[in-house]
Amino acid sequence: MHSSGRGGGTHDDPFGDPLRASHGDSARGGGGREAGGPSLLRQPMAVWATAGASVVAFMGIGLVDPILPSIAKGLNASTSQVSLLFTSYFLITAVAMLVTGFVSSRIGSRRTLLTGLALVVVFAALSGTSSSVGELVGFRAGWGLGNALFVSTSLAVIVGAAHPIGASHSASPTGGGGRAAGGGAAAILLYESALGLGMACGPLLGAVLGDMKWRYPFFGTAVLMAIGFLAITVFLKEQPRPARKTSLLDPIRALGHGGLASAAASAFFYNYAFFTVLAFTPFVLNMSPYNSGGVFFAWGVLLAIFSVLLAPRLQKRFGSLRVLGGSLLLLAVDLGVLGYGGHTIAVVCTVLSGAFIGLNNTVFTELALGVSDTPRPVASAGYNFVRWFAAAAAPFLAPKIAESTDPHIPFVVAALAAAVGAGIVAVRRRALALPAEEPEPRHTTGDGVPAFANS
């Protein structure tokens, strides 16, 4: 009875965390961050340079949201054609997940980051010169490759370089201190902060520049990424390479772990819902770039607040799996209302979805990094390989479904996808339960440098 009141797993609790129940409050499911240690803000310049460039990288995802109707009009393209901007981007990103570890373990994380940034600069600038939707879709695919190389490696670099937060000097060296005692918690918080800020500022930048001309947001992103390139060049030194090079098939093999495969499967359905909101809603709202940018800025702010500030507290109180399962179900309800409500309700539900997406992003990230004993860059690559396919599918399928039925049905499908994701969490809760975390990352090279800091 005691455990059920605190998010522990009981037989009648579909989202209860079995390990949390057995370990008691010492196992927070990755959600507990204790006070008393170094501040999150006291980080090396290398971390801030990487995090700053990450903000711009995530801005590129939502940048086109407020200008999608303008692009369609400017290039005389249909809704489904313009939605391919997301599909090409994320399809390449998904496939590139098999390559990022292979590349970075051979040329080093610094060179991988710089290569990714250089590709984004080139293809973002080329996107602004497009004369047809086909050209723009192709350039976005190249942009996606650069972003994949950068984003996947940036998390590993931040994890390896970030100072720990909330670490007590008396914490046990053998575990029980939670993720708060190591650099992993700081890294995830910084990474999710960058994601939230980028998701919020991307639509705002797209609205401000896109209101003048739809091409300008692409040029603006190229300039910002060039600044990020210079910052990484100056402040980030080369990281030690892992003792073992990553093969192309390692991420696929990692999915043989039941917990990681379950997390990836649930995230697949969740990401379908997520990117239905991001890629299809702007056409349904049919607002000016400024108004659409304002809606998605508010959406991004909620995403950041719930991801960085509220998710850790909710995880600590209820457990990660309860938070994840409940948030997925609430997202499903929100999408159902969005699909059938009036215009004002659709705006409110779009903004509100940012809260549930923020919670889901944080918990899924922690599950991907901690549910298996696979080196974390490899586990992350396998997980992202699966989930980004849904991010590629949703922008393509949602307009097609709307064209063949009506504009309400894509949101019904997205709501069902979120509910399926919650069902997987409930059915596979034992496989998804996070073990009690060690205070420091488990996978290290021979010289004690975290292996996942080098990919």
C-alpha positions as CSV (number, residue, x, y, z in Angstrom):
1,M,0.0,0.0,0.0
2,H,2.8,2.3,0.8
3,S,4.4,1.9,-2.6
4,S,1.3,2.5,-4.5
5,G,0.9,5.9,-2.9
6,R,4.2,7.0,-4.2
7,G,4.2,5.6,-7.7
8,G,5.4,2.2,-6.9
9,G,4.3,-0.8,-8.9
10,T,1.4,-2.8,-7.8
11,H,-0.5,-5.5,-9.8
12,D,-3.4,-3.1,-10.4
13,D,-1.3,-0.1,-11.4
14,P,-0.6,-0.4,-15.1
15,F,2.2,2.2,-15.1
16,G,3.8,1.2,-11.7
17,D,7.5,0.8,-11.7
18,P,8.3,-2.6,-10.2
19,L,11.9,-1.8,-9.3
20,R,10.8,1.5,-7.7
21,A,8.4,-0.5,-5.6
22,S,11.1,-3.0,-4.5
23,H,13.8,-0.4,-3.9
24,G,11.6,2.2,-2.3
25,D,12.4,5.9,-2.5
26,S,16.0,5.2,-3.2
27,A,15.2,4.4,-6.8
28,R,13.5,7.3,-8.4
29,G,13.3,5.9,-11.9
30,G,15.8,8.5,-13.0
31,G,13.7,11.3,-11.8
32,G,15.3,12.3,-8.5
33,R,17.7,15.3,-8.5
34,E,18.9,16.1,-5.1
35,A,20.0,19.6,-3.9
36,G,23.2,20.5,-2.3
37,G,25.7,20.1,-5.2
38,P,27.2,22.3,-7.9
39,S,24.8,24.5,-9.8
40,L,23.6,23.5,-13.2
41,L,24.8,26.8,-14.6
42,R,28.4,26.3,-13.6
43,Q,29.6,24.4,-16.6
44,P,32.7,24.5,-18.8
45,M,32.6,26.8,-21.9
46,A,32.8,23.7,-24.1
47,V,29.4,22.6,-22.6
48,W,27.8,26.0,-23.2
49,A,29.2,26.2,-26.8
50,T,27.8,22.8,-27.6
51,A,24.5,23.5,-25.8
52,G,24.2,26.9,-27.6
53,A,24.7,25.3,-31.0
54,S,22.2,22.6,-30.0
55,V,19.6,25.3,-29.5
56,V,20.0,26.4,-33.1
57,A,20.0,22.8,-34.3
58,F,16.6,22.3,-32.6
59,M,15.4,25.6,-33.9
60,G,15.7,24.1,-37.4
61,I,13.0,21.5,-36.6
62,G,10.2,24.0,-35.9
63,L,11.6,26.9,-38.0
64,V,9.4,26.1,-41.0
65,D,6.1,25.7,-38.9
66,P,4.8,29.2,-39.2
67,I,5.9,29.6,-42.9
68,L,4.6,26.3,-44.2
69,P,1.5,27.9,-45.8
70,S,3.7,30.7,-47.2
71,I,6.1,28.1,-48.7
72,A,3.2,26.3,-50.3
73,K,1.9,29.5,-51.8
74,G,5.4,30.7,-52.9
75,L,6.3,27.5,-54.6
76,N,2.8,26.7,-55.8
77,A,2.8,23.4,-53.8
78,S,0.2,21.3,-52.1
79,T,0.0,20.7,-48.4
80,S,1.3,17.1,-48.7
81,Q,4.2,18.3,-50.9
82,V,5.3,20.9,-48.4
83,S,5.0,18.4,-45.6
84,L,7.8,16.5,-47.3
85,L,10.1,19.1,-45.8
86,F,9.7,17.2,-42.5
87,T,9.6,13.8,-44.1
88,S,12.9,14.1,-46.0
89,Y,14.6,15.7,-43.0
90,F,13.6,13.0,-40.5
91,L,14.0,10.1,-42.9
92,I,17.6,11.0,-43.5
93,T,18.0,11.6,-39.7
94,A,16.7,8.1,-38.9
95,V,19.0,6.3,-41.3
96,A,21.9,8.5,-40.2
97,M,21.6,7.2,-36.7
98,L,23.3,4.1,-37.8
99,V,26.2,6.1,-39.1
100,T,26.8,8.7,-36.4
101,G,28.5,6.4,-33.9
102,F,30.5,4.7,-36.7
103,V,31.8,8.1,-37.8
104,S,32.4,9.8,-34.5
105,S,34.2,6.8,-33.0
106,R,36.7,7.0,-35.9
107,I,37.2,10.8,-36.4
108,G,36.4,12.0,-32.9
109,S,33.4,13.9,-31.5
110,R,34.8,17.4,-32.2
111,R,35.3,16.7,-35.9
112,T,31.8,15.0,-36.1
113,L,30.2,18.1,-34.6
114,L,32.0,20.4,-36.9
115,T,31.1,18.2,-40.0
116,G,27.4,18.2,-38.9
117,L,27.4,22.0,-38.4
118,A,29.1,22.6,-41.7
119,L,26.5,20.5,-43.5
120,V,23.7,22.4,-41.8
121,V,25.2,25.8,-42.8
122,V,25.5,24.7,-46.4
123,F,22.1,23.1,-46.8
124,A,20.2,25.7,-44.8
125,A,21.6,28.4,-47.1
126,L,20.8,26.3,-50.2
127,S,17.2,25.8,-48.9
128,G,16.8,29.6,-49.0
129,T,17.7,29.6,-52.7
130,S,15.2,26.9,-53.7
131,S,13.1,27.5,-56.8
132,S,10.9,24.4,-56.4
133,V,9.5,22.3,-53.7
134,G,11.6,19.4,-55.0
135,E,14.8,21.3,-54.5
136,L,13.7,22.4,-51.0
137,V,12.9,18.9,-50.0
138,G,16.2,17.7,-51.2
139,F,18.1,20.4,-49.4
140,R,16.2,19.6,-46.2
141,A,17.4,16.0,-46.5
142,G,21.0,17.2,-46.5
143,W,20.2,19.5,-43.6
144,G,18.8,16.4,-41.8
145,L,22.1,14.5,-42.3
146,G,24.1,17.4,-40.8
147,N,21.6,17.7,-37.9
148,A,21.8,14.0,-37.2
149,L,25.6,14.1,-37.0
150,F,25.5,17.1,-34.7
151,V,22.6,16.4,-32.4
152,S,23.5,12.8,-31.6
153,T,27.1,13.7,-30.9
154,S,26.3,16.9,-28.9
155,L,24.4,14.9,-26.3
156,A,27.4,12.6,-25.8
157,V,29.7,15.6,-25.6
158,I,27.5,17.4,-23.0
159,V,27.2,14.1,-21.0
160,G,31.0,13.7,-21.0
161,A,31.9,17.3,-20.2
162,A,29.1,18.5,-17.9
163,H,29.7,19.0,-14.2
164,P,27.5,16.9,-11.9
165,I,24.6,18.7,-10.1
166,G,22.9,17.9,-6.8
167,A,25.8,15.6,-5.7
168,S,26.2,15.1,-2.1
169,H,29.7,14.6,-0.8
170,S,28.4,11.8,1.4
171,A,26.7,9.9,-1.4
172,S,27.5,6.3,-1.6
173,P,30.0,5.4,-4.2
174,T,28.2,2.2,-5.1
175,G,24.9,3.6,-6.0
176,G,21.7,4.8,-4.4
177,G,22.5,8.4,-4.8
178,G,20.5,8.6,-8.0
179,R,21.4,10.2,-11.2
180,A,21.7,13.5,-9.4
181,A,25.1,12.4,-8.1
182,G,26.6,12.2,-11.5
183,G,27.0,14.3,-14.7
184,G,24.2,12.4,-16.5
185,A,21.5,14.4,-14.8
186,A,23.1,17.7,-15.6
187,A,23.7,16.6,-19.2
188,I,20.0,15.6,-19.7
189,L,18.7,18.8,-18.2
190,L,21.0,20.9,-20.3
191,Y,20.1,18.9,-23.4
192,E,16.4,19.1,-22.8
193,S,16.8,22.8,-22.0
194,A,18.4,23.3,-25.4
195,L,15.7,21.3,-27.0
196,G,12.9,23.3,-25.4
197,L,14.5,26.6,-26.1
198,G,15.2,25.7,-29.7
199,M,11.6,24.4,-30.2
200,A,10.3,27.6,-28.7
201,C,12.6,30.0,-30.6
202,G,12.4,28.2,-34.0
203,P,8.8,29.1,-34.8
204,L,9.4,32.6,-33.5
205,L,12.4,33.1,-35.8
206,G,10.5,31.6,-38.6
207,A,7.6,34.0,-38.0
208,V,9.7,37.2,-37.7
209,L,11.9,36.5,-40.7
210,G,9.3,34.6,-42.7
211,D,6.8,37.4,-42.5
212,M,9.2,39.4,-44.7
213,K,10.0,36.5,-47.0
214,W,9.7,32.8,-46.6
215,R,13.4,32.3,-47.6
216,Y,14.8,34.4,-44.9
217,P,14.5,31.9,-42.0
218,F,16.7,29.5,-43.8
219,F,19.4,32.1,-44.3
220,G,19.1,33.1,-40.7
221,T,19.6,29.5,-39.5
222,A,22.7,29.2,-41.7
223,V,24.2,32.3,-40.1
224,L,23.4,31.1,-36.5
225,M,24.9,27.7,-37.2
226,A,28.0,29.3,-38.6
227,I,28.4,31.1,-35.3
228,G,27.9,27.8,-33.5
229,F,30.6,26.3,-35.8
230,L,33.0,29.0,-34.7
231,A,32.1,28.6,-31.0
232,I,32.7,24.8,-31.1
233,T,36.0,25.4,-33.0
234,V,37.2,27.8,-30.3
235,F,35.9,26.3,-27.0
236,L,35.7,22.5,-27.6
237,K,38.9,20.5,-27.5
238,E,39.0,17.0,-29.1
239,Q,37.6,14.3,-26.8
240,P,39.4,11.0,-26.2
241,R,38.1,8.4,-28.6
242,P,36.5,5.2,-27.3
243,A,38.6,2.0,-26.9
244,R,36.2,0.2,-29.2
245,K,35.0,1.6,-32.5
246,T,31.3,1.5,-33.1
247,S,30.1,-0.7,-36.1
248,L,27.1,0.2,-38.3
249,L,25.1,-2.7,-36.9
250,D,25.7,-2.0,-33.2
251,P,22.6,0.2,-32.8
252,I,20.4,-2.5,-34.4
253,R,21.9,-5.2,-32.0
254,A,21.2,-2.9,-29.1
255,L,17.5,-3.2,-29.8
256,G,17.8,-6.8,-28.8
257,H,17.4,-5.6,-25.2
258,G,13.8,-5.9,-24.3
259,G,13.7,-2.6,-22.4
260,L,15.3,-0.6,-25.1
261,A,13.2,-2.1,-27.8
262,S,10.0,-1.4,-25.7
263,A,11.1,2.2,-25.2
264,A,11.8,2.6,-28.9
265,A,8.4,1.1,-29.9
266,S,6.5,3.3,-27.5
267,A,8.5,6.3,-28.7
268,F,7.7,5.4,-32.3
269,F,4.0,5.8,-31.7
270,Y,4.5,8.9,-29.5
271,N,6.6,10.6,-32.2
272,Y,3.9,10.0,-34.7
273,A,1.5,12.0,-32.5
274,F,4.2,14.6,-31.7
275,F,5.0,15.4,-35.4
276,T,1.4,15.4,-36.4
277,V,1.1,18.4,-34.1
278,L,4.3,20.0,-35.4
279,A,3.8,19.4,-39.2
280,F,0.1,19.3,-39.8
281,T,-1.5,21.7,-37.3
282,P,-0.2,24.9,-39.0
283,F,-2.3,24.1,-42.0
284,V,-5.4,23.5,-39.8
285,L,-4.9,26.7,-37.9
286,N,-4.3,28.6,-41.2
287,M,-2.9,31.7,-39.5
288,S,-0.4,34.4,-40.5
289,P,3.3,33.6,-39.9
290,Y,3.3,35.9,-36.9
291,N,0.2,34.4,-35.3
292,S,1.3,30.8,-36.0
293,G,4.8,31.6,-34.7
294,G,3.2,33.0,-31.5
295,V,1.2,29.8,-31.0
296,F,4.2,27.6,-31.5
297,F,6.4,29.8,-29.4
298,A,3.9,29.4,-26.5
299,W,3.9,25.6,-27.3
300,G,7.7,25.6,-27.1
301,V,7.8,27.5,-23.8
302,L,5.4,25.0,-22.2
303,L,7.5,22.2,-23.6
304,A,10.7,23.6,-22.1
305,I,9.0,24.3,-18.7
306,F,7.6,20.8,-18.3
307,S,10.6,19.1,-19.7
308,V,13.2,20.8,-17.6
309,L,11.4,22.1,-14.4
310,L,8.4,19.9,-13.8
311,A,9.4,16.5,-15.2
312,P,12.1,15.8,-12.6
313,R,9.7,16.7,-9.8
314,L,6.8,14.6,-11.2
315,Q,9.2,11.7,-11.7
316,K,10.4,12.0,-8.1
317,R,6.9,12.0,-6.8
318,F,5.2,9.4,-9.0
319,G,7.9,7.5,-10.8
320,S,9.0,7.7,-14.4
321,L,6.6,5.2,-15.9
322,R,3.6,6.6,-14.3
323,V,4.5,10.1,-15.6
324,L,5.1,8.7,-19.0
325,G,2.0,6.6,-19.3
326,G,-0.2,9.3,-17.9
327,S,1.3,12.0,-20.1
328,L,0.8,9.9,-23.2
329,L,-2.9,9.3,-22.4
330,L,-3.4,13.1,-21.7
331,L,-1.7,13.8,-25.0
332,A,-4.2,11.4,-26.7
333,V,-7.1,13.2,-25.1
334,D,-5.7,16.6,-26.1
335,L,-5.3,15.6,-29.7
336,G,-8.8,14.2,-29.9
337,V,-10.2,17.5,-28.6
338,L,-7.9,19.5,-31.0
339,G,-9.2,17.6,-34.0
340,Y,-12.9,18.2,-33.3
341,G,-12.8,21.6,-31.5
342,G,-13.3,25.0,-33.0
343,H,-10.4,27.3,-34.0
344,T,-9.9,28.7,-30.5
345,I,-10.0,25.3,-28.9
346,A,-7.5,24.0,-31.5
347,V,-5.1,26.8,-30.6
348,V,-5.4,26.1,-26.9
349,C,-4.9,22.4,-27.4
350,T,-1.9,22.9,-29.7
351,V,-0.2,25.0,-27.0
352,L,-1.2,22.6,-24.2
353,S,0.2,19.7,-26.1
354,G,3.6,21.2,-25.5
355,A,3.3,20.3,-21.8
356,F,2.7,16.6,-22.4
357,I,5.4,16.5,-25.1
358,G,7.9,18.1,-22.7
359,L,7.2,15.4,-20.1
360,N,7.5,12.6,-22.6
361,N,10.7,13.9,-24.1
362,T,12.5,13.9,-20.8
363,V,11.3,10.5,-19.6
364,F,12.0,8.8,-23.0
365,T,15.5,10.3,-23.1
366,E,16.2,8.9,-19.7
367,L,14.8,5.5,-20.6
368,A,16.9,5.3,-23.8
369,L,20.1,6.2,-21.9
370,G,19.5,4.1,-18.8
371,V,17.2,1.1,-19.4
372,S,19.9,-1.2,-20.8
373,D,23.6,-1.8,-20.1
374,T,24.5,-1.0,-23.7
375,P,26.9,1.9,-24.1
376,R,24.7,4.9,-24.2
377,P,25.6,6.4,-27.6
378,V,24.8,3.0,-29.1
379,A,21.6,2.6,-27.2
380,S,20.6,6.2,-28.1
381,A,21.3,5.6,-31.8
382,G,19.2,2.4,-31.9
383,Y,16.4,4.1,-30.1
384,N,16.5,7.2,-32.4
385,F,16.7,5.0,-35.5
386,V,13.3,3.6,-34.7
387,R,11.5,6.7,-33.4
388,W,12.6,9.1,-36.2
389,F,10.9,6.9,-38.8
390,A,7.6,7.9,-37.1
391,A,8.7,11.6,-37.3
392,A,9.2,11.1,-41.0
393,A,5.9,9.2,-41.5
394,A,3.5,11.6,-39.7
395,P,4.1,14.7,-41.8
396,F,3.5,12.7,-45.0
397,L,0.6,10.6,-43.8
398,A,-1.4,13.3,-42.0
399,P,-2.1,15.4,-45.1
400,K,-2.8,12.3,-47.1
401,I,-5.3,11.1,-44.6
402,A,-7.0,14.5,-44.5
403,E,-7.2,14.7,-48.3
404,S,-8.9,11.2,-48.5
405,T,-11.2,11.7,-45.4
406,D,-11.5,15.1,-43.6
407,P,-9.1,17.3,-41.5
408,H,-10.3,15.7,-38.2
409,I,-9.2,12.2,-38.8
410,P,-5.4,12.8,-38.8
411,F,-5.7,13.9,-35.1
412,V,-7.8,10.9,-34.3
413,V,-5.0,8.7,-35.8
414,A,-2.4,10.7,-33.8
415,A,-4.5,10.3,-30.6
416,L,-4.7,6.5,-31.1
417,A,-0.9,6.4,-31.7
418,A,-0.3,8.2,-28.4
419,A,-2.7,5.7,-26.7
420,V,-0.8,2.8,-28.2
421,G,2.4,4.3,-26.8
422,A,0.9,4.4,-23.4
423,G,-0.3,0.8,-23.8
424,I,3.2,-0.4,-24.5
425,V,4.5,1.3,-21.4
426,A,1.8,-0.4,-19.4
427,V,2.3,-3.9,-20.8
428,R,6.1,-3.7,-20.8
429,R,6.5,-1.8,-17.5
430,R,8.8,-4.5,-16.0
431,A,11.2,-4.3,-19.0
432,L,11.1,-0.5,-18.9
433,A,11.8,-0.1,-15.2
434,L,15.0,1.8,-14.6
435,P,17.4,0.2,-12.1
436,A,18.8,2.1,-9.2
437,E,21.2,4.5,-10.8
438,E,24.9,4.6,-10.1
439,P,26.3,8.1,-9.3
440,E,28.6,8.0,-12.3
441,P,28.0,6.6,-15.8
442,R,28.7,2.9,-16.1
443,H,30.4,2.6,-19.4
444,T,33.9,4.0,-19.4
445,T,37.0,3.5,-21.4
446,G,40.2,2.2,-20.0
447,D,41.3,5.7,-18.9
448,G,38.1,6.4,-17.1
449,V,36.6,8.6,-19.8
450,P,33.0,7.8,-20.4
451,A,32.7,6.0,-23.6
452,F,29.5,7.8,-24.5
453,A,31.3,11.1,-24.4
454,N,33.4,10.2,-27.4
455,S,30.7,9.2,-29.9
